[in-house]
Amino acid sequence: TSEQIEHLHRRFKQLSQDQLTIRKENFDSIPDLEFNPIRGKIVHAFFDKRPIEMNMDEEQLDRFRKEKLKFLFHMYDSDHDGKITLQEYRNVVEELLSGNPHLEKESARAIAHGAMEEAASICVGQMGPDQVYEGITFEDFLKMWQGIDIETKMHVRFLNMDTIAHCY
């Protein structure tokens, strides 16, 4: 609607500081993003050069969903070897929980270990005592996210309406 477009324009002007483009430095002025432990990854996502298609059909929506999941997968797969290992997952969990003074590293390790065990059970099934789950592949990752509505679970919201009011 025209009201939504005006709202988006005000948000853009605020973030860009009345410039024609938004630069990475503009994200430094967002208080809600400043203390986010994965801030760099979020900012990088805004400067992804992939084209966005409008009026997508089902096949294009499915492809777009997979691209979102691929982005999320790469946030965890820090060495880009196509597999999320226990250590990589543990690092992200520790980063995300680093702001909580009540959780110790051992708790983060337990959370990561439990999640990897769940991933193994979903993707491999019952494993023998001598089997080792080496990590989550992208195909495994897709299986794990099957049936989960990422459109409502994976979005970035960091500007509140109070700050928007100053952008006229």
CORVEN-V102729 format. One line per field, one symbol per residue. psi: psi as a letter, one per 30 degrees, with the letter a starting at -180 (. if undefined). Layout:
BEGIN
psi = ???
END
This chain:
BEGIN
psi = leeeeeeeeeeeeeefhglflkleffffgjeffegkfheeeeeeefgkgkkkklhkaeeeeeeeeeeeeeeeefeeifghggkjleeeeeeeeeeegffjffkleeeeeeeeeeeeeeeeeeefakklffkkjfljleeeeeeefkfkjfeffilkjfklfefefgg.
END
